[in-house]
Amino acid sequence: MEQEKFSQCQSEVKKIYEQFDASHDWQHIERVMKNAKTILEQEEADAFIVELAVLLHDVSDPKYRKPEENLEQDILGRLELPDAQRQRVQEVIASVSFKGGNGKPATSIEAKIVQDADRLDAIGAIGIARAFAYGGAKERKLYDWNEKARTEMTEQEYREAQTSSVTHFYEKLLLLKDQMTTETGKQMAEERHEFMLSFLEQLQTETDGNK
C-alpha cells in the first residue's frame, strides 16, 4: 500500500517539478532523495514519511506557488493517507525551508533527515550550479563584490531582495554546513563546503574581487 501511495505521489509531483527552473526541477528531487536514503542508512526513522516529504517539499514553494494554490495539500488529499501520517509529512515539509534564517527547527528525526538532505543539495558543486541557475532565471547579477551580505532579515526581505548570486553564498549557502543535524549530514557537508570556499576564492582571483 505504501509503495502505491509513493508511486502515485511521484507521478503527480514529477509533472509539477518539470515546469520549474533547473534549480528546483525533478533532478533536484532525485538528488535530495538520494541524500535522504544515504542518511537513512545510519538513522532509525520512518522511511515512508521521509520519502513522501522529499517528493512534496517544494511543490508549494513560495518562489513558484501561484496565488490561491496549495498543491501540497491537494496531493496529500488525493493520497488519502491516515490523518496522523498526513500531519507528520506536513510537519517535516514545514521545517525544510531556510526562509532567510527564519525557518522552523527540525524536531523529529524524519524532519532532520529531509532538512539535511535538501540542504546538502544546496552546497558543493551542485549547490553552485543551482545558485547560478536560479539567479539566471531571476535575472540577477553573477556577483557584486561591493554588495554587503545581510546577517539579519525577515523571510519577505530574504525572498524579495535582488542580490547577486554570489551574495547568496554568504547569506545562506556558507551557513548550512554548521546547521546540519544528523551525523551523516555533517560529514557529507564538510567536503562540499570546502569546495564552495575554493570556488569563491578562484572567482575573486578572476574578477574585480581580487584578493
Order of alpha helices (4+ residues) and beta strands (2+ residues): alpha-alpha-alpha-alpha-alpha-alpha-alpha-alpha-alpha-alpha
